[in-house]
Amino acid sequence: MTSPSVAGSGSRETGLTVDASRLWPGGIATAVVAGLVALAGVLVCRWLLAIPLLAPSRDGAYADAHTTGVVLAAAGAAIVATALIHLLLLSTPRPLAFFSWIVSLATLLAVLYPFSTTAPLTAKAATAAVDLVLGIAIGTLLTGVAARSMRNTRDPRRRPDQVYGPARTGTEL
């Protein structure tokens, strides 16, 4: 039985390695996109829809430091998700499936959380919508980046899905 070669960022069993020089720039680009999605979501809610998201409406379209915090938190979440996918690529079978589940459940929690606050219903719904779009953006972008960051060292012409086999839906036995 062989174990993953952490030093080489790959696995001896499958012949797959993780190209961190592709993964992390993609993660940084995802962080920029996530920050911009958060900013656009806040501006659309506050400016176009007149929903007092994060601050009273008298504070204007950008509001206050809370908006900057949301933008930075979204970018930080993308960086944390990049670290998570890197860890999963190095250590688990079917890393993209596990990553998709983790991101989906984290997004669900982020969407549900605003409804536990005392904010107006419109602000709760708007925050949940922004969180949903953020989760979808981070999950889809990083899944694509991670898939392109795996290399097959045994046969460079084979894609990673040809090593692991086709994805299963869970209904097949």
Secondary structure, 3 states (H helix, E strand, C coil): CCCEECCCCEECCCCEEECHHHHHHHHHHHHHHHHHHHHHHHHHHHHHCCCCCCCCHHHCCCCCHHHHHHHHHHHHHHHHHHHHHHHHHHHCCCHHHHHHHHHHHHHHHHHHHHHHCCCCHHHHHHHHHHHHHHHHHHHHHHHHHHHHHEEECCCCCCCHHHHHCCCCCCCCC
